[in-house]
């Protein structure tokens, strides 16, 4: 696969977290590892198929780790890696900006 040319670091960053779900999934994994079912509950609106796909891509990009516990019943936990945690730190100001935008929009609708 040929590497895409980028004018700045925003391109490769958004290539890794682009789309509706990846940043949300990564954000939910910032505090502690979560099992698949827990992730499905906290990421509202995501289908099981999409969650599986997004987790695989995040794992391939080394942002999320998958740990399998060999027990009965089988248990799998997903956690943010160090690289994923550093991306979450970079996303925090963006999340703050989004919260301010939502409050601003709510204020305009109330007026």
GROMACS elastic network, one bead per residue, 0.5 to 0.9 nm:
[ bonds ]
;  ai    aj funct       b0    kb
    4    12     6  0.86952   500
    5    11     6  0.88165   500
    6     9     6  0.70585   500
    6    10     6  0.81861   500
    6    11     6  0.59705   500
    6    12     6  0.73061   500
    7    10     6  0.83371   500
    7    11     6  0.76022   500
    8    11     6  0.63998   500
    8    12     6  0.81612   500
    9    12     6  0.57713   500
    9    13     6  0.63039   500
    9    14     6  0.87276   500
   10    13     6  0.51332   500
   10    14     6  0.60543   500
   10    15     6  0.84318   500
   11    14     6  0.53717   500
   11    15     6  0.60701   500
   11    16     6  0.87941   500
   12    16     6  0.63663   500
   12    17     6  0.88334   500
   13    16     6  0.53668   500
   13    17     6  0.64367   500
   13    18     6  0.79502   500
   13    87     6  0.86387   500
   14    17     6  0.50154   500
   14    19     6  0.83839   500
   15    18     6  0.52702   500
   15    19     6  0.87108   500
   16    22     6  0.82786   500
   16    57     6  0.84832   500
   16    58     6  0.77496   500
   16    61     6  0.70711   500
   16    63     6  0.89854   500
   17    20     6  0.85851   500
   17    21     6  0.81424   500
   17    22     6  0.53440   500
   17    23     6  0.56789   500
   17    26     6  0.89218   500
   17    58     6  0.81531   500
   18    21     6  0.80848   500
   18    22     6  0.69072   500
   18    23     6  0.77010   500
   19    22     6  0.66091   500
   19    23     6  0.80925   500
   20    23     6  0.74206   500
   20    24     6  0.76162   500
   21    24     6  0.52261   500
   21    25     6  0.60864   500
   21    26     6  0.85912   500
   21    43     6  0.81610   500
   21    46     6  0.76750   500
   21    50     6  0.84931   500
   21    51     6  0.80448   500
   21    54     6  0.71970   500
   22    25     6  0.51562   500
   22    26     6  0.60996   500
   22    27     6  0.84462   500
   22    51     6  0.89117   500
   22    54     6  0.61965   500
   22    55     6  0.78535   500
   22    57     6  0.86744   500
   22    58     6  0.72042   500
   23    26     6  0.50913   500
   23    27     6  0.59435   500
   23    28     6  0.86214   500
   23    88     6  0.80493   500
   23    91     6  0.81181   500
   24    27     6  0.50209   500
   24    28     6  0.62738   500
   24    29     6  0.87890   500
   24    43     6  0.70165   500
   25    28     6  0.52307   500
   25    29     6  0.64936   500
   25    39     6  0.73889   500
   25    42     6  0.87424   500
   25    43     6  0.67312   500
   25    51     6  0.84519   500
   25    54     6  0.82926   500
   25    55     6  0.80275   500
   26    29     6  0.51617   500
   26    30     6  0.65766   500
   26    58     6  0.82725   500
   26    63     6  0.77705   500
   26    64     6  0.74699   500
   26    79     6  0.83620   500
   26    80     6  0.65464   500
   26    84     6  0.69699   500
   26    85     6  0.82200   500
   26    87     6  0.85915   500
   26    88     6  0.70340   500
   27    30     6  0.54014   500
   27    31     6  0.83742   500
   27    80     6  0.86453   500
   27    85     6  0.87176   500
   27    88     6  0.62234   500
   27    91     6  0.84331   500
   27    92     6  0.89292   500
   28    31     6  0.71299   500
   28    32     6  0.81942   500
   28    33     6  0.88775   500
   28    34     6  0.83883   500
   28    39     6  0.75545   500
   28    42     6  0.74495   500
   28    43     6  0.77615   500
   29    32     6  0.56911   500
   29    33     6  0.58416   500
   29    34     6  0.66517   500
   29    39     6  0.83769   500
   29    64     6  0.84102   500
   29    78     6  0.74392   500
   29    79     6  0.56297   500
   29    80     6  0.55932   500
   29    84     6  0.89920   500
   29    85     6  0.87329   500
   30    33     6  0.78581   500
   30    79     6  0.75889   500
   30    80     6  0.61169   500
   30    84     6  0.82598   500
   30    85     6  0.64568   500
   30    88     6  0.71043   500
   31    79     6  0.88445   500
   31    80     6  0.86909   500
   32    78     6  0.88135   500
   32    79     6  0.66875   500
   32    80     6  0.81129   500
   33    77     6  0.59543   500
   33    78     6  0.53154   500
   33    80     6  0.73214   500
   34    37     6  0.81099   500
   34    38     6  0.59164   500
   34    39     6  0.61735   500
   34    76     6  0.84234   500
   34    77     6  0.53276   500
   34    78     6  0.53955   500
   34    79     6  0.66093   500
   35    38     6  0.52411   500
   35    39     6  0.62689   500
   35    40     6  0.86995   500
   35    75     6  0.74703   500
   35    76     6  0.58453   500
   35    78     6  0.61132   500
   35    79     6  0.89364   500
   36    39     6  0.51404   500
   36    40     6  0.62083   500
   36    41     6  0.87764   500
   36    51     6  0.84385   500
   36    52     6  0.85727   500
   36    75     6  0.89477   500
   36    76     6  0.70528   500
   36    77     6  0.68511   500
   36    78     6  0.73607   500
   37    40     6  0.50258   500
   37    41     6  0.63417   500
   37    42     6  0.88304   500
   38    41     6  0.51851   500
   38    42     6  0.63249   500
   38    43     6  0.85996   500
   39    42     6  0.52280   500
   39    43     6  0.59103   500
   39    44     6  0.88800   500
   39    51     6  0.83336   500
   39    78     6  0.87579   500
   40    43     6  0.54271   500
   40    44     6  0.69717   500
   40    45     6  0.84050   500
   40    46     6  0.68764   500
   40    47     6  0.77569   500
   40    48     6  0.70946   500
   40    51     6  0.72386   500
   41    44     6  0.61604   500
   41    45     6  0.87444   500
   41    46     6  0.88631   500
   43    46     6  0.62224   500
   43    51     6  0.88642   500
   44    47     6  0.88559   500
   46    49     6  0.83191   500
   46    50     6  0.64078   500
   46    51     6  0.63828   500
   47    50     6  0.52259   500
   47    51     6  0.61666   500
   47    52     6  0.86565   500
   48    51     6  0.51215   500
   48    52     6  0.62150   500
   48    53     6  0.86617   500
   49    52     6  0.52539   500
   49    53     6  0.62880   500
   49    54     6  0.86909   500
   50    53     6  0.50341   500
   50    54     6  0.60115   500
   50    55     6  0.84473   500
   51    54     6  0.51586   500
   51    55     6  0.59891   500
   51    56     6  0.84982   500
   52    55     6  0.52646   500
   52    56     6  0.62174   500
   52    57     6  0.87509   500
   53    56     6  0.52143   500
   53    57     6  0.63438   500
   53    58     6  0.87086   500
   54    57     6  0.51141   500
   54    58     6  0.61025   500
   54    59     6  0.84851   500
   55    58     6  0.50497   500
   55    59     6  0.60045   500
   55    60     6  0.85033   500
   55    64     6  0.73508   500
   55    65     6  0.89861   500
   55    66     6  0.87551   500
   55    78     6  0.83241   500
   56    59     6  0.50583   500
   56    60     6  0.60977   500
   56    61     6  0.86371   500
   56    64     6  0.86425   500
   57    61     6  0.62023   500
   57    62     6  0.85860   500
   57    63     6  0.88316   500
   57    64     6  0.88588   500
   58    61     6  0.50949   500
   58    62     6  0.62492   500
   58    63     6  0.53095   500
   58    64     6  0.54922   500
   58    65     6  0.83075   500
   58    84     6  0.87214   500
   59    63     6  0.58061   500
   59    65     6  0.57504   500
   59    66     6  0.72334   500
   60    63     6  0.77064   500
   60    64     6  0.81326   500
   61    64     6  0.77482   500
   62    65     6  0.69569   500
   62    80     6  0.87531   500
   62    81     6  0.69132   500
   62    82     6  0.88661   500
   62    83     6  0.69540   500
   62    84     6  0.73289   500
   63    79     6  0.85654   500
   63    80     6  0.59343   500
   63    81     6  0.53516   500
   63    82     6  0.74841   500
   63    83     6  0.55427   500
   63    85     6  0.77444   500
   63    87     6  0.81458   500
   64    78     6  0.65131   500
   64    79     6  0.54781   500
   64    81     6  0.52428   500
   64    82     6  0.87513   500
   64    83     6  0.83472   500
   64    84     6  0.62966   500
   65    77     6  0.81729   500
   65    78     6  0.56083   500
   65    79     6  0.53143   500
   65    80     6  0.62566   500
   65    81     6  0.60429   500
   66    76     6  0.67856   500
   66    77     6  0.58133   500
   66    79     6  0.67214   500
   67    75     6  0.83767   500
   67    76     6  0.55499   500
   67    77     6  0.52400   500
   67    78     6  0.64135   500
   67    79     6  0.81923   500
   68    71     6  0.89280   500
   68    74     6  0.74954   500
   68    75     6  0.60176   500
   68    77     6  0.66393   500
   69    72     6  0.88979   500
   69    74     6  0.62434   500
   69    75     6  0.51623   500
   69    76     6  0.60303   500
   69    77     6  0.81124   500
   70    73     6  0.82451   500
   70    74     6  0.58167   500
   70    75     6  0.70426   500
   70    76     6  0.88286   500
   71    74     6  0.50487   500
   71    75     6  0.68366   500
   72    75     6  0.78201   500
   79    84     6  0.87616   500
   80    83     6  0.76659   500
   80    84     6  0.50645   500
   80    85     6  0.58729   500
   80    88     6  0.88947   500
   81    85     6  0.60338   500
   81    86     6  0.85229   500
   82    86     6  0.61700   500
   82    87     6  0.86036   500
   83    86     6  0.51247   500
   83    87     6  0.63187   500
   83    88     6  0.87099   500
   84    87     6  0.50161   500
   84    88     6  0.61992   500
   84    89     6  0.86796   500
   85    89     6  0.62710   500
   85    90     6  0.86952   500
   86    89     6  0.50407   500
   86    90     6  0.63933   500
   86    91     6  0.87017   500
   87    91     6  0.61421   500
   87    92     6  0.87256   500
   88    92     6  0.61854   500
   89    92     6  0.53179   500
   89    93     6  0.79611   500
   90    93     6  0.67403   500
   90    94     6  0.77012   500
   91    94     6  0.51165   500
   91    95     6  0.61729   500
   91    96     6  0.87081   500
   92    95     6  0.50261   500
   92    96     6  0.62397   500
   92    97     6  0.86408   500
   93    97     6  0.61518   500
   93    98     6  0.86074   500
   94    97     6  0.50001   500
   94    98     6  0.62098   500
   94    99     6  0.87112   500
   95    98     6  0.50026   500
   95    99     6  0.62793   500
   95   100     6  0.87491   500
   96    99     6  0.51198   500
   96   100     6  0.63715   500
   96   101     6  0.86878   500
   97   100     6  0.51626   500
   97   101     6  0.62322   500
   97   102     6  0.87562   500
   98   102     6  0.62309   500
   98   103     6  0.87079   500
   99   102     6  0.51396   500
   99   103     6  0.63317   500
   99   104     6  0.86402   500
  100   103     6  0.51437   500
  100   104     6  0.61287   500
  100   105     6  0.86404   500
  101   104     6  0.50351   500
  101   105     6  0.61581   500
  101   106     6  0.85312   500
  102   105     6  0.51460   500
  102   106     6  0.60821   500
  102   107     6  0.85294   500
  103   106     6  0.50032   500
  103   107     6  0.60396   500
  103   108     6  0.86492   500
  104   107     6  0.50482   500
  104   108     6  0.63205   500
  104   109     6  0.87531   500
  105   108     6  0.51361   500
  105   109     6  0.62651   500
  105   110     6  0.86596   500
  106   109     6  0.51481   500
  106   110     6  0.61853   500
  106   111     6  0.87336   500
  107   110     6  0.51834   500
  107   111     6  0.63453   500
  108   111     6  0.52221   500
